[in-house]
Amino acid sequence: MESKFKFGIRSKIILGYIVIILCLLVSVILLNNQIRSLQQERNSIINYDSRIYELTSSIEKSILDMETGQRGYIITGNQSYLSPYNDGKENWETQFDELYHLMQNKPAQQDNLLEIKESIESWINIAGEPTIQYKAQNNTEALNEFFEADIGRDYINDVTAKFMNLRDTEKTASANRAVQLDKQNNILTIGLFGALVLISLVAIMMASQTSKSIVRTIREVTGSIKTIAASKGNVTTRIHVRTNDEIKELADATNGLLDAVEQREWLQSNVADIVMKFQGIPSIETLASVFITEIAQKTDASFGAFYVKDKQQKREMYVKTATFAESGDTIGRDSFQLGEGLIGQSAKEQRILYYKEVPSDYRLIATGLGDVSPRSIIIVPVMFEGDVIAVLELATMTEFTKLQQDLIAGIVETFGLTINSIMGRMEVVRLLNESRAMTEELQVQSEELQTQSEELQSQSEELQMQKEELMATNEQLEDRTREAEAKTRDLEKAKEELEEKTELVIQNSNYKSEFLANMSHELRTPLNSILILSEMLAENDSNHLSAEEMEFANVIHSSGKDLLSLINDILDLSKVEAGKLDVHFGEVSIHDITSQLERSFAPVAKQKDVEFVVNKQDDLKDILYTDEKRFQQIIKNLLSNAFKFTESGTVSLNIKKKNQMSRSMRELSSEWLEVSVSDTGIGIPKDKHKLIFETFQQADGATVRKYGGTGLGLSICREFARLLGGWISLKSTEGRGSTFTLIIPSLPNGIADAKLNISEMNVAATMEVKKQEVRQEIDLEEQKQVEERKTEIMMTNDDHENVFKAKRVLIVDDDNRNIYALKTTLEKRGMDVLVAYNGRECLDILDGTTDLDVILMDIMMPNMNGYETMTIIRQTMNLTEIPIIALTAKAMKNDREKCLEAGASDYISKPLDLDQLYSVLRVWLAK
């Protein structure tokens, strides 16, 4: 029986760590006890030696003090010299007793101490006390006699020698004990290393067993998956795992997936098998019989009935058309109406009814041995264009499985179309037969009338013939009129639906445009402050920033420009999708473009140590008619990608004339250009060739993490190439590099009423072309603006900075970050800055101020936006002389025109370029 306890990989690893930690903990405890014991013994030896030395030295000192005091008293007769003598006499015995007690475990040393004590007492009794008494009695003769022999000196020397011998003996004993402790320490060190080796072996064994268990189960799963993969579509194999961990969960999930795939294949194969048997069936009865027989066999149904809607009846009536396993008694009712009984209710509600609990009086299933009651029934309506045209009822002695129910639902989903098609053919055959019968009857009647009217005049015969022709003509006209009316109604309905969808598409496009405009404003507004302030910091006018801080400011400014480029890419892509991106066709010099590309990418190639080669066909015409901006943007994006994903080797740009062209390509243009960018970089897997051209897609997650990027570049290139009438193809092998090929036509007159869709195949392959409408509009206003800026810059001179001195400027903006950035940079130029946070504050300031030189007006503000404010300033307040420069972050197509119509003198889009801002201000302040 399979254990319910789950011992996962994580639990195995944690258990191993716990065992290792416990082993380490036990080793540390044992080691700590041994070390503590060694420390206590060593401390005991040190304290014992120190005390022995201290006590022996103190006793020697006391004896020497006694000798010194004795001799001093004898020489001088001064009683003060007896104080050391008396003190030493009192102290030495106490110190001796303590020393004797310390050596209680050393009898030999105690014997030596007793000898020392005997010598000390002999000195006191023989040399000390008698000489002091002689001096006190002034017995000089006795003193001289004593000192001539000087017996006390021998006792003192003997005591000193014995103490020295005692200390040497103790020192030797301590050294032997220290050697013994060192041996114990060595044994402890060896034990420590042995414990570490033992713990390491235990850890290795546990890690080996754990990894072996994990690897064994993973190999079992891998082997099962390889067996399934090698079986070429056979998904009956299942993965069996003995362990109860995460690998088992993986195997169970994989087995569940295989079960789902096997069931789906079973459904698809059975549906296809049944549908194939419907082909060539001429009548609804045969179709119904084949259908109910096949569906009953596939679902193990015991009996069933199939009802088809009778369109001849005025009421909705369903008539039994086929049965399965019908016995002597008729299965079910012959017909039913909509809503009559469960089967009628199923048709009315247009849903499947499935019952497991069948009533006891339900129709019994007849077998050779008797009748058996069914356990479950299913009633399925067959739909066609929202109408129930047939109903199927099946019963079984077991139960219908979920897979069998899905099979029934999948077959009846398209079975309605088959029924309607056959019923339509049958109706056509019936009408054709009726028409033939009526024609034969008419012919017989005509012959009879001809026989009976032989006596009629020829004029009557002619009138009769004309009447018949007129009747036939009238019938044809009536039929055509009815058909025309029906088609007219269908066309009107289709027109209404098309208009509704068109309005919805327009509305969605407007919503999207407005959303992009708002998002552009929300992103560009803070970005404006970042770029202005970082540029001001990088300039370091006051020289208060270090080189590193200036580098930080440059990095911030560069990152802000990268973010602005990303915003522009997203706006370009949305404009292309909405069909609102303008394309301007004109003369493009191939030589100028290649020279510019060489100058731009040569530093990049040098920095990455990659060879950059530009090859141009010798007989290639230098002039190409296309949109230069979009053409350059495509090539730059492709080259940037090539350098990004190439660590070493070569990046090459090859430009040549396209020689092999299809008929459709020649109809569009007689001259085609082929530009290919090749690299020796990481390459792209074949299954990702289409994916990388999708929006926000790259080859894989690792590419994003290592090389960065948003996945917009190739998507924009593809759309730009399409707008230029061409396409981009890719050839790449993973690990060997890639080649992107741009193929575009030369169109002197631009694209007009032409659409292309050329497949990305080999150059010699047949190319399929279909027309695609591309709107050609040339926005001359942007070119005019660029020319005006160039003219304004040329008009500037050396005293530019003087233009700003003492000038008053009103900044109208609701964003404090933008106000701070603009105010700071303009005040550095010497301008007097006023601030208004919305349109109403601006109008209030204008009411009380008359000496303003220029107004910087933000567009999107609360309460009153820039458009309304400029309209009031120009029309209501009649202030037409003050220059108003509109600042907006929406950056949509018609923003400039709307600003100028509202009363703006000039227009700058956010984020602001300070040089552009200064240039525009110089122009209007100079006026």
N, C-alpha and C positions, 0 to 999 in steps of 0.2 A: 504493500500500500504506500502510495506516495506521501511523503511527509509534508505536513502543512507548514512546518517551520521553515522560514526563508533565511538561509545563511548566505548572505550576499557577499560580493567581492569586497565591498567596503568593510563588512564585518570581519571577513577573514584577515584583511590587512590590519585592522585595528586590533584584533586579537593577537596577531603576531607582535605588534608593537607593545601591547600590554605585557605579554610574556617577557619580552626583552627588557622592558622597563622594570618589571618585578625582579628579574635576575640581577639587573644592575643595582636595584635598591638593596637587595639582600647582600650583594657583594660590598656595597658601600657601607652598610651597617657593620658587617664583619670586619672590614678594613678599618673602620673608625674605632671599633672596640680595641683592635690590636694596636693601632697607633696610640690610642689613649693610654693603654697599659704600658707601652714602651716609654711614653712621655712621663708617666708617673714614676716608673723605675729610674729613669735617667734623672728626674728631679730629686728623687730620694737620694741617689748617690751624690748628686751635687750638694744637696743640703747637708748630708752626713759629713762629707769631706770638708765642707766649709765650716761646719760646727766644730769638728775635731781640730782643725787648724786654728780656729778662733780660741777654743778653750786652752789648747796647749800653749798658744802664744800668750794668752792672758796669765796662765800660771807662771810661765817663764818671766813675764814682765813683773808679776807680783814678787817673785824671788829676787829679781834684779833690783826692784824698788827697795826691798828689805835690805839687800846688801848695800845699796847706795846710801840709804838712810842710816844704816849702822855705821858705815865708814865716815859719813859726814858728821854724825854726832860725836864719834870718837875723835875725829880730827879737831872739830871746832868746839864741841861741848854744848852746842846750841840744841835746845830741846825741839826746835821746829824740824830738825832732821829726822826725828823719831816718828813724825806723822806718816811718811811713806812706809816706814817699817811697820807701824801698827796696822795701817790700812792693808798692806800686802799680807800681813799675818792673818788678818780677819778674812780676806777674800779667797786666798788660794785653796783653802779647804773646801769651800762651797763649790768652786769651779772644779776642783778635783773630783768631788762626789758626782757632779753632773757628767764629767768625762768618763768616770768609772762606770756610771749607769749606761751611757751610750755604748760602751763596749761590753755589755753584759753577754752578748753572743760570741765574744772572742776571749776565751779564758787566757790564752797566752798573752794577749795584750793587757788584760787586767793584771796578770802577774808582773808585767813590766811596769805598770802604773804603781803597783804596791812597792816595787823596788825604788821607783822615783819618790814615792811618798816617804819611804824610810830614809832616803838620802836627804830630803828636805827637812824632815823632823830632826835628823842627826845634825844638820847644819845649824838649825835653830837652837838645839840644846847644847851643842858643843861650841859653835862660833858666834851665834847671834846674841843670845841672852847673857852669857857670861861676860862678853866684852862690854856690853852696855852697862852691866853692873860694875865692872872694873872701872869704867869711865865715870860712873856716878859716884864711886868711892874714891876716885882719883888714884886708883892703883895703877900708876904708870908702869911700874915694874912688871906687873902681870900682863899688861897690854903689850909691852915690848916683847915679853917672852912669847906671848901668843902669836903675834904677827911675825916673829922671827921664824916660827914653824909654819904659820899660815895654813892650818889644816882646813879652814872653811873654803879656801879657794878650790881644793880638790873636790869637795862636795858639790860646789856650784858647777864646776866643769863636768862632773859626773852627771848631774841633773840635765845639763844642756845637751850632753852627748846622748843620753837616753831619750830625751824628747825628740831629738833629731832622728834617732833610730826608729822611734815610734811613728813619726810622721812618714818616714820613708816606707815603713811597712804598710801603713794605711794607703799611701799613694800607689804602691804596687798592687794592693788588693782592689782599689778603685779602677786601676787600669785593666786588671783582669776582668772585672765586672763589665767595664765598657766594651771590652772585646766580645764578651758573651752577648751583650745587648746588640752589638753590630751584627753578630751572627744571626740573632733573632730578627733583626731588621732585614737582613738579606733573605732569610727564609720567608718573611712577610712579603718582600718584593717579588720573590719567585711565585708565592701564592697568588699575589695580585695579578701577575701576568698570566698565570694558569687560569685564574677566574675569567680574565678578559678573553683568553683563547677559548675557554669553555662557552662563555656567553656568545662569542662570535660564531662558534660552531652551531650552537642552538639557533641563533638568528639566521645563519645561512641555511640550516636545515628547514626551518619554518618558512623562510622566504622561498626556498626551492619548492617545498610542498605546495605553498599557496600559489606561486606562479605556475607550477605544473598543473594544479587543478584548474586555474583560469585558462592557461594555454590549451589544455586538453579539451575543455568544453568549447573554446573558440574554434579549435581545429575541427571539432565535430560539426559545429554549425557551418564553418567554411566549406568543409567537405560535402555536406548536404546541399549547400547552395550551388557548389560547382557541379554536383551531380544533376541538379535541376537545370542548370544552365546548359550542360552538355546534352540534355535530353531533347533539345530543339523543340521547345514549346510544350513538352509533357510536364504538366504541373501537378501530377498525381503524387509525386514524391513528397514526403513530409520530413521535417527536421525533428529528430528525437534527441533530447538532452536529459541526462540523468541528474545533474545538479539542480538545486532549487535556488537559483540566484538570478542576477540580471541577464545572464546569457539565456537562461530558460525563458525569461520574459521576451527577449529578442526573438528566440525561436518560435514562441507562441504567436507573437505579432506577425512574423514571416509566414507561419502556417495559416493564420487568419487571412493574410493577403492572398496566399495561394488558393485558399478556399473561395475567396471572392472572385479571383480571376477564373478559377475552374467553373464556378457557377455562371459567370458572365459568358464564358465560352460555350457552356452547355445551352444557355438561353439563345445565344446568337445562332449556334448551329441548328438548333431545333426550329427556331423561327424561320431561318432560311430554308430548311428542309420542307417545312409545311408550305411556305409561300411558293416554293418551286412547283409543288404539286397543283397549284391553282392554275398554272399556265395551260391554255388551250381548252379550258372548260367552257362549253357553250351555254349551259342553262344554269339557273339559280338552284334548281333541285339537286343537280349533280354537284355543284359547288358546295351546297350545304351538307350533302352526304359525305363528301370527301373531307370537309372541314371538321365536322363533328367526330368522324371516325379518327382522324389524325390527332385531334386535340384530346380525345378521350384516351387514346393509347399513350400519348406523351404524359398525361397527368394521372394515369391509372384510375380513370373514372369508371364506375360500374355501369351507369347508364346516363342518358342525356337527351335533351330535345332542343331543336333550333327553330326559332320563329322569325319570319320575315314580314316586314310591314307591307300590307296590301294597299297600294296607292289607288286602287279602283274604288274603294269604299269612301263614303263621305266622312265617316268617323275614322279615327285612327285605330285600325284593327291590325293585329299581328296574327299571322296564320302559321301553324306548324308546318315546316317544310322538310325537316329531316330528324331522325332519331337514331340513338345508339343503344344496342342491346335491347330492342323492343321485344317483349314477350307476346303471348296470346292476347293479353289485355293491352289496350292502347296506352302508351306512356303519356301521361299528362293530358291536358285539355287540347282541343283542336285549334282554338283561337282565344284571344283575350283582347280587351280594350286597354287603353292607356289608364293606369291607376288601378286596374282590377287585379286584386291579389298581390302577393309579394313580387311576382314577375312584372306585373303592370306598374307597381310602385317603383321598381328599379328603373323601368323605362321612363317613368315620369320624372324621377329625381336625377336620372342620367348618372347613376353611380352603381358600383359593384356591391352586391349584398352577399355576405358570407356567414353561414350559420353552422356551428358545431353541434348544438343541441337540437336534433331533429325530432319533431313531434312523433308520437307512437303511431298515429294513423296516417303517416306519410307513405307514399307509394313504395311498395316493397321491391327489392331487386330479385329477379327470378334467376335461379341457377338450376343445374341438372338435378340437384338433390332437394331443392325446395326454394323458399323465398326468404330473403335476408333483409333486415332493415338497414338503411344507410345511416352512416354516422355524421356526415357533413354534406352540405349542398352549397353551390355557388351560382349566383345569377349575375350575368355580365351583359350590359347593354353595348351594342355595336354602333358607334357614332360615325356620322358623315356630315361635315359642315354644320355642326351644332345640333343635328337632328338624329334621333335614334331610329335607325332603319332596320335593326334586327336585334334579337335578344337570345342569349345562350344560357341554358340551365344544365348543370352537371351535378351528379351525385356520386358518392364513393362510399365504400364500406369501411375505409380507414379515415384519414383526414387529408385535406389538400395542404401540402407544405407551402412555405413562403415562396420557394423557388417555382413551384408549379403555378401558384397564383400569379407570380411575375410573368411566367411564360404565357398564361392566358391573356393577361393585360397587354403584353407586348404584341401578341398576334392580332388581337381585336383592334389595336390602335390603328393599323392600316387596312384591316379587313373590310372596313366600311367602304373604302374607295373601290376595292375589288367587287363588292356586292353591287354598288351603284353602277360600276362600269358594265357588268354582265346584265344587270336589269335594263340598262340603257340599250345595250345591243339587242336584247330580247324584245324590247319595245319597238326598236327599229325594224326587226324582222317581222314582228306582228303587223306593224303598220304596212310594211311592204307586201305581205301576203294579202292583207285586206285590200290594199290598192289593186293588186293583181286580180283578186276575185271580183272587185267592183268593175274593173276594166272588162273582164270577160262578160259580166252581166250586161254591161252597157253595150258591148259588141252584139250580144244576142238580141237585146231589145232593139238595137239599131237595125239589125237584120230583119226583125219582125216588122218594125215600123216601115222599113224600106219596102218589104213585101206588101204591106197593107196600103202604102201610099204611092203605089206605082201610078195611080191615076191622077195624083196631084200634079199641078203644073210645075214646070221647071223654075218659075219665079218663086214658088213657095219653098222649093228645095234650097234655092240660094239664100232666101231669108232665114231659113232654119240654120243653115251652116254659119251665116254671119252672127246669128244669135248665140250659137255655141261658142264661137270664137270670142265674142264679147264677154260671155260669162267666164270663160277661162282666163281672159285678160284681167277681168275684175277680181277674180280670185287671186291671181298672181300679185296684182297691185295691193290687195288687202293684206296678203302675207308679207309683202315687202314693207308695207306701212307699219305693220305690227313689229317686224324685226327692227325697223329704223327707230321706232319709239322705244323699244327695249334697249337698243344700243345707246340711244340718247340718254335714257335714265342711268345706264351704267357709267357713261362718260361724265355725266353731271355728278354722280356719286364719287367717282374717282377724282374728279376735279376738286370737289369739296375736301376730300381726304388729303389730296396733295397740298391744297392751300393751308389746311390745318397744320400739316407737317412742316410746310415752309415757314409758317409763322412761328412754330415751335423752335425750328432751327435758328431762325433770326433772333428769337428771344434768348435762346441759349448762347448764341454768339455774342449778343449784347451783354448778357450777364458775365460771360467769360472776359470780355474786353474790359468791363467795368471792374471786375475782380482784379485783373492784371494791373489796371491803372491804380487801383487802391493799394495793392501789394507793392507796386513800384514806388508809390509815394511813401508807404510805411518803411520800406527798406532804404530808399534813397535819403530820407530825411535824417535818420541818425548817421548814415554813411557820409552825408554832407559835412557834418561836424567832425567826424573822424578824419576825413581827407584834409579839410582846411586846417585843423589844429595840428595834425601831424606834419603837414607841409610847413606850417609856421615854425614848429619846433625844429624841423630839419634845417631850415634856413639859419637858425641860431643868430638872429640879428644882435642880440645883447651879449653873445659869447659866454653865456652862463652854463651851457651844457657841455659835458665831456664828449669825447669822440664816441664812447660806447652809447651814451644817451642819444646822441644824434643818429647812431646806427639803429637804435630802437625805434626812433621816430621814422626813419626811412623804411624800416620793416613794416611798421603800422601803416604807413602811407601805401607801400607796395601791396600789402594784404587787402587794404581797402579797394585799391584799383582792381585786384583780382576778383573781389566780390562784385564790384561794379560790372566787370566783364561777364561774370556768371549771370547776373541779372539781365544784362543785354542779350546773352545767349538764350535765356528762357523766353524773353520777349520776342526775339527773332523767331524762335521755334513756334510760339503761339501765333505770331503773325502769319507764318507760312501755313500753319494748319487752318487758320481762318481765311486764308486767301487774300490777306491785306498787306502782304509784303511787296513793295514796288521793285521792279527790275528795270534797270536803265541800260539799254544796249548802245554800245558805241565802239569806237576803234580802240583796240588794246594792242600795245607793242609787246611782242613776245620777248624781244631783247631786253627791254626795260624791266620787265617782270623778273626774268631770270637773273639779271644783275642785282636787282633789289633783294631777291631771295638769297643770292650768294652773300651779299653784305649782311643780311639779317641773321643767317644761320651759320655762317663761318665761325663766329665766336663760340656758338653753342657746340659745334663739332670740335673745336680746339679744346674747349673746357672738358668735354667728355672723352677726348682722345679717340674720336670716331672720324673716319674719312668721309668727306662730303663731296660727291661728284655730281655735276650737272651736265647732261648730254642733250644736245639739240640736233635734230636732223639737218644736214647741210642745205638741202634744197627746200627747207620749210619756209613758207611765207611769214614775214614778220608781223603782219597785221591780222588780227582776229577780231571779229565783231561779236562782242558779248558784253555782259555786265562786269566791268573790271573789278569792282569792289567785291562782289560775290565770288568771282573767279579766284582772286587772290586769297580770299578767306578760306575757300575750299583747300587750295594747295598748302597754305600755311598750317591749317589744322592737320592735314595729312603728314606734313613734314614734322610738326611738333610731336605728333604721336610716334612717328618713326624714331626720332631722337630720344623720346621718353623711354621707349621700350627696347632700345639698343644699347647694350653695355659696351660692346666692342665690335669692330668690323667696319661696315660701310653702309652709308645711307646715300641713295642715288635718286636723282630727279631726271627722268627721261621724257623728252617732248618730241613727238613726231606726228606726221600726217596719217590719218586713218585711211587706208587704201581699200580694204574690204568693207563694202557697205551693202545693205539690203535695199530693195526697191523703195521701201517706205522711208529709209534714211535719205536716199537721193531725192525723194519728193520734197523733204523738208529743207535740205541744204546740199549743195554739191561739195562742200568742204567741211571735213570733220577733223577734229584735233584729238589726239590720244596722249594724255599726260599720266605717267605712272610714277609712283613713289615706292621704291624698294628698300628694304632694310634686312639686316642679318640679326634681328632681335629675337625675342622669345617666341614669336609665332603665335598662331591662333588655332585651337582645335577645330576640326572640320564641322563638328556639330554646333559650334558657336558662331559660324560665319554670318548667319542671318540675325542672331541675337544681338550682336554688337552694334547693328545699325538701328536698334530700337532705342527709344528715349530712356535715359538714366540706366543704361545697361552696359556692363563690361564683361570680359570673358569669364571671370570668376571673382570670388571674394578676395582671394590672395592678391590678384592684380590691383584691386582697389586699395588694399592695405599697404602694398609695397610701392606702387607708383602714383596713387592718388587719382584725382579726376572725378568728374560728375557723370560721365556717360552721355553727354549731350553733343560732343564734337562731331562724331560720325553721323548722328541723326540729323544734325543741321547741315552737314556736307551733303548728305543724300537728298534732303529737301531742296537745297540750293541748286544742286545738279539737275534736279527735276525741273526747277523753274527756268533753268538755262537751256532746257530741251535735251538734256543728256542723262547720264546715269553713272554710277560708280560700281565697279566689280572688284572682287577680292580673290586672290590666290595666296594661300598660306599653308605652311606645314609647321606644326608645333615643334619648337626648338630650333628651326632653321631659318625663320624670318617670314616676312609678308610682303606682298606687292598689291597696292591699291591703285586701280586704273580709273582715271576720269576720262570719259568720252563725251565731248560736247560739240555741237555744230557751230559754224560761223554764220551768224544771222544779221546781215546788214540792216534789215527792216524789222528785226525783233520777231517775237512769236506772235502770230495773229491767227486765231481760229485753228490752231494745230495742237494736238495732244500726242504725247509719246509715252509708251510703256515698253521699253526694250529690255528683254530678259538678260540677266547677268550670266552669260555663257562665254565660250571661247570665241575668239575674233572671227573664226571661219564658220561658226555655227549660225544657223538660221535664227534671225531675231524677229520676235513678234512685236508688232507696233500697234498701238491703239491711240486714238486722239484724246488729248486732254486740254481742256480750255485753260488758258493762262491769260489773265488780264494784263494788258500793257498800258501802264500809266507812268509817266515820267514826272517826278516831283522836282520841278525846276526851282521851287522855293528854297529847298535845302542848299542847292548849288549857289543860289543868289545870296543866301545867308553867309556861306563860306567866303564868297567873293567880297561881301561887305566887311567881314572880319579882317580879311587880308588888307583891304583898303584902309581900314581903321588903324591897323598895326603900322602900315607904311606911313600914315600921317603923323605918327607919334615922333617926338624928338627928345633931346636930352633933358628938357625940363618937365618930364612927365610927373615927377614926384610933386612939383609945385602945384599941379592942378588940384590935388586933394587938400592942400593946406586951407584950414579955416572954412571948409565947405560943410554944410549941414545936410545930413542924410537921415531919413526916417526909415527904420527897419520895421516892417509889419510881418510878424510871424508868431505862431502859437507855440513853437518849440523852443524852449529855453536853451537847448544845446546849440541850435543854429544861431540864435540871437547872440549867445556868448561868443561863438566862433567869428561871426561877421563883425560884431562890435569890436572884438579884440584886434582883428586884422585892419579894420578901417581906422580905428583910433591910432594905431601905429603909423598910419599914413598921414596923421594930422587932421582927421575929419572929426567934426562934432556930431555925435550919434544920438538920435532919439529913438525910442522903442515903443511900439504898439503891439499888443498881444492878439488883436483881432481887428476886423474891419471897423467896428463901431469906435474903438479907441483911436483908430487912425483918423476917422472923420472928426472926432472931438479935438484931436491935436491940430488938424488942419484949420478948424474954426478959430483957434487961438494963436496960430503961428503963420506968418506970411513970408518968412525968409528961408524956406526950405529950398535946397538946390536939387535934390533928387530923392525918389522914393523907391525902396526895394520891397516889392509886394509879393508875399507868398500867396498861392492860389487856394489851397485846401486849408480852411480855418473854420472853427466853430462860430456859431451865431451869424456871421456874415462872411462869405468867402471872398476871395480876391476879385472874381469877376464882378460881383455886385458892387464891391467897394470902388473899383476903377470906374464902373459905369456911373455911380453917383458923383465921384470926383469930377469926371469929365462933363456930364450932362446936367446934373443938378447944381453942383457947386461952381461949374464953369471954370475950373482950374485946368486950362489947356496948355499952359506953358511949362508946368513942372514935369520933368521927365519921370516916367514910371517904368521901372524895369521889373518885369514879371519873373518870379522864381517858382518853379514847380518841379515836383518829383514824379508826376504821373508819366511824363515822357511818352504820351500817346500821339497818334499821327496828326490830329487836328488841334493839338494844344496851342501851337504858335498862332494859328489863325484865330482861335477863340480869344486868346489874350489880346491880340492886336485889335480885334473887333470891339472888345470891352473897353479899350482905351489905353492899353500898354504902349509905351514907346519902343520897347525892345523886350527880348525874351531870352532867358537862360534856363537850361534844365539842370536839375540837381542830379547828383552831387556836383557842387560848383568847382570849376577850375579857377584858381585865384588869378592866373594870368588872363583868362578870358574875362573874369569879372572886372579886373583893373582896366583892361582894354575898353570894355563897354562903358565903364564909368568915365574914362578919359574922354571918350567921344562925346557923351552927353553933357559932361561938366564943361568941356571946351565950348560947346554951343551956347 
